[in-house]
Amino acid sequence: MTALPSTLVAGTPDAVSLAASGAVQERAWLLVALPLAGAAILLLGGRRLNRWGHWLAVALSWSAFAWGVLLFWSLRGQAPDDRSRSLHLFTWVPAGNFQLDAGLLLDPLSVAFVLMVTFVASLIHVYSVAYMEHDPDRRRFFAYMNLFVASMLLLVLADSYVLLYVGWEGVGLASYLLIGFWNHNPDYAAAAKKAFIANRVGDLGLTIAIMIMFATFGTVTYSGVLSGLDGASEGTLTAIGLMLLLGACGKSAQFPLQSWLGDAMAGPTPVSALIHAATMVTAGVYLVVRSGPIYESAPTAQLLVVIVGAVTLVFGAIVGCAKDDIKKALAASTMSQIGYMMLAAGLGPVGYIFAIFHLLTHGFFKAGMFLGAGSVMHGMNDSVDLRGFGRLNGVMKVTWLTFAAGWLAILGVPPFSGFFSKDKIIETAFATGDGARPWLVGSVALVGAGLTAFYMSRMFFLTFHGRKRWPEDAHPHESPLLMTVPMVILAVGSVALGGFLAFDHTFLNWLEPATGTAHEEDPVLAAIVIQGATLALVAAGIALAWARYWRAEVPATAPAGNPLTVAARNDLYQDQVNEVLLMQSGQYLTRSLVFVDNRGVDGLVRGSAAAVGGLAGRLRRWQTGFVRSYATSMTAGVIAVVLGVVAVRI
């Protein structure tokens, strides 16, 4: 760590403050160690911890948040150019001339993630105490939750791609354990395996990217790689960027590796809130933003980031329009909103800031809506069918109001949070690039806003308004305080966080030292026109949803619909495409290789052995054991040699 400046006199307030800040930063490893210790204690402590182990997990998660706040204040008290620190932990990989140290990178980007991850995750922990109250394996559930938080914190704090990879894989493991938590249900176990395998495909891309970095730069640290870009060819950097993007697509459920996200709803609802709001699905966006200089040096890879984001935001929105499962509709929404973030991450420094800005606001309003969905399920006998709800606003007022805050935030209605983050992405898309590209990308983002307004309003109206469609045995009721208080806090963030961070460019100024200087122009006529067009499409989406799902009668079962509706209900046939392109082709390849192995490699070996054996069998007939036979053979041989010599001389 950096020593105290010589101009500071020991014992002065400034010196004491700087020393305290240094002490906080030097112990930043506690952010990972605290929840990791909770996971270890709960997993190894046995059933004796069943009564109070969940509170230990909650306490350690909040402790990590408290340390994150101290870390934030320690950096905030320093000049912008000094808000980046590398913390050496230990020598990790000493191998000849190559040495990799395990270390943490403390800068505005990593600290922003730390605060969001720990705060939202801690609220979800509190909510889970009541939600999982009657589950006999609650101790194990909270152990996995702590492991998830620890892995995500390691991912965002790592100072090298290899240490990031450790956290990356930890998040993947924890998600597998949580999605399949109720693995006695075969469908839930299959969903966990699907998520695990889909993420392994993306992880292969990240692995290859790290290998190329090592071969090119001789290092895998952020500082070493990003400072050596001038010495690498554009082709090499493009390859690295594409492989990093493949990893991001798997972890953040972006096209074409997004098919696992809807099935991941098999886990308990708090898991869905944790995965789809604050942790796992945001990791890909973090990876792309952290690697921003690579993409700026590789325009082709950067353009592909924009394309992937644009395709995914529309893909998720279309799927969300047809889902009757409240959790799967929210999962489609997450896919679409991460698409917005990925699109922004491909637009350069200004885009990086708005990608992370939207990631933070999304963490609050999407977590709030997932917890709201869990509250609805709690009051409706675990039902997730939107067509079996309706007019719940009268009996679940807190859930209704908090869900409404998230709904208005994701729509981008001013002054809710989404207006300050998502709308800025749309404006930046229209302002970045040459030729027709800004109009194409901006129009896609604009259309996505209209689709978002429709499918989110559809879900909100089907759940809380319109006519009652409850089953006869349903007795909806409000959730207990341990569930509603976290929802209220997240709703406050949904309402106010965006405006707070946007005021006087607060968040932009905070993040610039980590993402590069971003020159944001003051609002002009073009920005006002874009905002007006966005709000007009949002209003149209709300009106259409109101007419179809509040005012009109909603059938108990979904009508057949047109081919596009059917395709959307089936996730635009992504599973079928994966089956044909990946699974079946993989089976054919495997069978072909087995055939070549059996008939080719093994056939050659077996054929050679059979030829030698056959030849030996025939030669063995000459070995009779009788002297007269051997004498006759020798005589015949001598005669043959003599005749040969005579023939040569003649």
C-alpha positions, -999 to 999 in steps of 0.1 A, spaced: 0 0 0 10 36 -5 29 52 24 17 84 40 28 116 21 58 132 37 40 165 39 16 151 65 27 154 101 21 124 123 -8 130 147 -25 157 127 -62 151 117 -53 146 81 -26 121 89 -49 102 113 -76 101 87 -53 89 60 -38 63 83 -73 50 92 -82 49 55 -51 29 48 -60 5 76 -94 0 61 -80 -6 26 -53 -30 38 -80 -52 53 -103 -52 23 -98 -89 21 -123 -91 50 -150 -84 24 -145 -118 9 -134 -135 41 -165 -127 62 -192 -144 40 -167 -171 31 -163 -179 68 -200 -180 71 -203 -205 43 -176 -227 59 -191 -226 94 -226 -234 82 -215 -262 59 -192 -278 85 -211 -270 117 -238 -296 112 -274 -296 123 -266 -280 156 -266 -247 137 -301 -252 123 -317 -229 149 -295 -199 145 -271 -205 116 -292 -183 93 -287 -153 115 -250 -158 114 -252 -157 76 -272 -125 78 -248 -109 102 -217 -117 82 -233 -104 50 -242 -71 67 -207 -70 81 -193 -72 46 -216 -43 36 -204 -22 66 -168 -28 56 -177 -18 21 -191 15 33 -158 21 52 -139 13 21 -160 37 0 -155 65 24 -117 59 25 -115 63 -12 -140 91 -14 -117 112 9 -89 110 -16 -83 129 -48 -99 113 -79 -65 103 -94 -56 86 -61 -87 64 -59 -71 33 -71 -51 9 -49 -36 -25 -54 -36 -47 -23 -10 -75 -23 -23 -106 -4 3 -133 -11 25 -149 -38 1 -173 -55 18 -188 -86 56 -187 -87 67 -205 -118 101 -197 -132 101 -162 -147 63 -160 -143 50 -150 -109 14 -142 -101 4 -126 -69 -31 -128 -54 -42 -92 -49 -72 -70 -48 -79 -39 -69 -97 -11 -50 -110 15 -73 -144 33 -79 -156 5 -102 -149 -24 -78 -162 -4 -48 -194 5 -66 -200 -32 -71 -191 -41 -36 -217 -17 -22 -245 -29 -45 -237 -66 -41 -234 -65 -3 -264 -42 4 -289 -59 -20 -276 -94 -10 -280 -86 27 -316 -75 22 -322 -107 4 -307 -126 33 -331 -110 57 -360 -117 34 -349 -153 31 -351 -158 69 -389 -157 67 -392 -171 32 -372 -203 40 -386 -205 76 -401 -240 73 -374 -255 50 -355 -283 69 -323 -274 50 -324 -237 57 -288 -239 72 -274 -253 39 -294 -227 19 -278 -198 38 -243 -214 35 -247 -214 -3 -260 -178 -2 -229 -167 18 -207 -186 -7 -224 -168 -35 -217 -134 -20 -181 -142 -13 -175 -155 -48 -190 -124 -64 -170 -101 -42 -138 -119 -51 -148 -116 -88 -151 -78 -87 -122 -71 -64 -96 -93 -81 -66 -75 -97 -60 -102 -123 -80 -122 -148 -70 -155 -132 -81 -144 -97 -113 -131 -113 -117 -165 -128 -117 -181 -94 -146 -159 -83 -162 -165 -117 -162 -202 -111 -173 -198 -75 -203 -179 -86 -211 -207 -111 -208 -233 -85 -230 -215 -60 -256 -208 -86 -257 -245 -95 -261 -254 -58 -289 -228 -53 -308 -233 -85 -309 -270 -77 -315 -266 -40 -347 -285 -42 -330 -312 -63 -355 -339 -51 -376 -325 -80 -360 -339 -112 -370 -308 -132 -352 -285 -107 -321 -307 -108 -322 -306 -146 -325 -268 -146 -294 -266 -124 -274 -288 -147 -286 -267 -177 -274 -235 -161 -241 -252 -151 -234 -265 -186 -244 -233 -204 -220 -214 -182 -192 -239 -189 -195 -230 -226 -190 -193 -218 -162 -201 -193 -143 -218 -220 -142 -185 -238 -128 -167 -207 -102 -195 -203 -90 -191 -239 -89 -153 -235 -66 -157 -204 -44 -181 -223 -40 -156 -252 -32 -128 -227 -4 -149 -211 10 -158 -245 9 -122 -257 18 -101 -227 35 -126 -204 11 -116 -176 -26 -118 -167 -29 -89 -143 -52 -60 -153 -23 -35 -151 0 -57 -171 -24 -65 -199 -41 -31 -203 -8 -13 -202 7 -35 -229 -20 -32 -255 1 -11 -279 25 -40 -284 -3 -64 -295 -18 -67 -330 -54 -58 -336 -61 -94 -346 -49 -107 -312 -69 -81 -293 -100 -89 -314 -95 -126 -304 -92 -117 -268 -122 -94 -269 -144 -121 -286 -134 -148 -261 -141 -124 -232 -175 -116 -248 -182 -154 -250 -176 -156 -213 -198 -126 -206 -226 -141 -227 -226 -173 -206 -226 -156 -172 -249 -127 -181 -274 -148 -202 -268 -130 -234 -275 -143 -269 -268 -170 -278 -261 -185 -243 -292 -171 -227 -314 -202 -227 -305 -212 -191 -320 -181 -174 -357 -190 -175 -351 -225 -162 -330 -210 -133 -363 -199 -117 -364 -235 -103 -345 -223 -73 -362 -205 -43 -373 -170 -51 -346 -153 -31 -321 -171 -53 -337 -156 -83 -335 -121 -68 -298 -127 -59 -288 -142 -93 -308 -119 -115 -303 -85 -97 -271 -81 -78 -246 -108 -86 -242 -135 -113 -258 -119 -143 -240 -86 -138 -206 -103 -139 -204 -103 -177 -211 -66 -178 -184 -60 -152 -159 -81 -173 -165 -61 -205 -163 -27 -187 -132 -37 -168 -116 -48 -202 -128 -16 -219 -93 -6 -233 -91 -40 -251 -124 -33 -269 -114 2 -277 -83 -12 -295 -104 -39 -312 -133 -22 -330 -147 -54 -344 -150 -70 -310 -165 -38 -296 -191 -37 -324 -200 -73 -316 -206 -63 -280 -232 -38 -292 -248 -63 -315 -251 -89 -288 -266 -64 -264 -291 -51 -290 -302 -86 -301 -306 -98 -265 -326 -68 -253 -352 -73 -280 -350 -111 -276 -358 -109 -239 -385 -83 -244 -403 -105 -270 -401 -135 -247 -414 -115 -217 -445 -105 -237 -458 -141 -237 -448 -156 -203 -475 -164 -178 -451 -175 -151 -443 -144 -130 -408 -154 -123 -400 -164 -159 -414 -131 -171 -391 -113 -147 -362 -135 -159 -369 -124 -195 -369 -89 -183 -335 -94 -167 -321 -108 -199 -334 -77 -218 -321 -52 -193 -287 -68 -192 -288 -65 -230 -292 -27 -225 -261 -27 -202 -241 -48 -227 -251 -25 -256 -239 5 -235 -206 -13 -226 -199 -14 -263 -202 23 -268 -170 35 -251 -163 54 -219 -196 72 -217 -213 39 -223 -193 22 -196 -206 47 -170 -243 43 -181 -239 6 -183 -228 5 -146 -253 32 -137 -282 11 -151 -267 -20 -135 -269 -4 -100 -304 9 -104 -315 -24 -120 -301 -42 -90 -325 -24 -67 -358 -24 -88 -353 -59 -101 -344 -74 -67 -375 -56 -53 -398 -71 -80 -384 -106 -76 -389 -103 -38 -424 -90 -46 -430 -120 -68 -420 -142 -39 -444 -123 -16 -472 -130 -41 -463 -166 -42 -462 -167 -4 -498 -154 -3 -511 -175 -32 -500 -210 -22 -468 -208 -42 -486 -203 -75 -467 -185 -102 -495 -183 -128 -503 -147 -137 -536 -158 -151 -546 -170 -116 -540 -137 -98 -557 -104 -103 -568 -76 -80 -542 -84 -53 -536 -48 -47 -564 -47 -21 -551 -75 1 -513 -71 -4 -509 -34 -3 -472 -33 7 -463 -58 -20 -484 -39 -45 -468 -5 -37 -432 -18 -37 -437 -38 -69 -453 -6 -85 -421 13 -76 -400 -13 -94 -424 -14 -124 -423 24 -129 -385 24 -125 -379 -3 -152 -403 16 -175 -381 47 -171 -409 69 -159 -395 101 -144 -385 106 -117 -380 69 -110 -345 54 -112 -347 38 -146 -354 72 -162 -319 84 -153 -300 52 -163 -318 34 -191 -329 65 -210 -292 77 -210 -283 44 -227 -308 51 -254 -295 87 -258 -259 75 -259 -268 48 -285 -282 76 -308 -251 97 -303 -223 72 -307 -209 59 -340 -207 69 -377 -231 66 -406 -264 48 -401 -251 28 -370 -264 53 -344 -298 54 -359 -300 16 -361 -287 9 -326 -307 37 -311 -339 26 -328 -335 -9 -314 -330 5 -279 -360 27 -284 -382 -2 -295 -370 -22 -266 -383 5 -242 -418 2 -258 -418 -36 -255 -406 -33 -219 -435 -10 -210 -459 -35 -225 -447 -68 -210 -440 -53 -176 -474 -35 -175 -490 -68 -186 -474 -86 -156 -482 -58 -132 -519 -56 -143 -524 -94 -144 -511 -96 -108 -525 -67 -90 -554 -53 -111 -583 -64 -132 -608 -91 -121 -602 -117 -94 -590 -150 -109 -580 -167 -77 -584 -204 -72 -611 -213 -47 -586 -225 -21 -565 -193 -23 -565 -169 6 -540 -141 -3 -525 -122 25 -496 -98 31 -462 -112 39 -445 -108 73 -422 -79 82 -390 -98 75 -401 -100 39 -418 -66 34 -392 -44 51 -365 -54 25 -390 -48 -2 -398 -13 11 -361 -4 13 -355 -16 -23 -386 3 -34 -370 35 -20 -339 28 -41 -361 22 -71 -376 56 -66 -347 78 -55 -313 61 -64 -313 72 -100 -319 108 -93 -294 109 -64 -266 94 -85 -274 116 -115 -275 148 -95 -246 171 -104 -231 141 -124 -223 125 -90 -219 89 -104 -202 100 -136 -175 119 -116 -170 90 -92 -166 63 -119 -144 83 -144 -111 75 -128 -117 38 -134 -135 39 -168 -117 68 -185 -129 103 -191 -164 106 -204 -175 139 -218 -213 140 -214 -229 169 -232 -256 190 -215 -292 182 -227 -299 195 -261 -329 194 -284 -319 160 -297 -318 145 -262 -352 161 -254 -367 146 -286 -353 111 -278 -367 114 -242 -401 124 -256 -401 95 -281 -392 71 -254 -419 83 -230 -444 82 -259 -436 45 -266 -437 38 -229 -472 53 -226 -483 33 -257 -471 1 -241 -489 8 -209 -521 17 -227 -520 -15 -248 -514 -36 -217 -542 -18 -198 -567 -24 -226 -558 -61 -229 -550 -72 -193 -569 -48 -170 -600 -36 -188 -606 -68 -208 -615 -102 -196 -584 -124 -192 -589 -161 -201 -579 -187 -175 -556 -204 -200 -535 -188 -227 -552 -187 -261 -534 -204 -290 -522 -171 -304 -503 -164 -336 -470 -181 -345 -449 -153 -330 -468 -156 -297 -463 -194 -297 -426 -189 -305 -422 -164 -276 -438 -188 -252 -412 -213 -263 -383 -188 -258 -381 -183 -296 -372 -220 -298 -337 -214 -285 -337 -248 -268 -346 -264 -300 -319 -245 -319 -293 -255 -292 -304 -291 -295 -300 -292 -333 -268 -271 -335 -250 -283 -303 -265 -314 -288 -274 -334 -319 -243 -323 -338 -223 -332 -308 -239 -366 -307 -232 -372 -344 -196 -360 -339 -192 -383 -309 -206 -413 -328 -184 -406 -358 -153 -404 -336 -164 -437 -319 -168 -453 -353 -134 -441 -365 -119 -453 -332 -135 -487 -334 -131 -493 -371 -101 -472 -378 -77 -471 -348 -88 -502 -331 -94 -519 -364 -58 -512 -375 -45 -525 -342 -67 -556 -343 -60 -561 -380 -22 -560 -375 -25 -584 -346 -47 -608 -367 -22 -606 -397 7 -614 -374 -12 -642 -358 -23 -657 -392 12 -656 -405 25 -672 -374 -1 -699 -376 10 -708 -412 47 -707 -403 40 -729 -373 31 -757 -397 67 -759 -408 78 -766 -373 70 -803 -372 97 -814 -347 110 -842 -371 147 -842 -381 139 -856 -415 116 -826 -423 143 -801 -412 169 -820 -433 146 -820 -464 141 -782 -459 178 -776 -456 185 -797 -488 159 -778 -507 174 -745 -496 209 -755 -506 196 -766 -540 178 -733 -545 209 -713 -536 231 -733 -559 207 -729 -588 205 -692 -581 243 -688 -582 245 -708 -614 218 -688 -630 236 -656 -622 269 -667 -636 253 -679 -668 
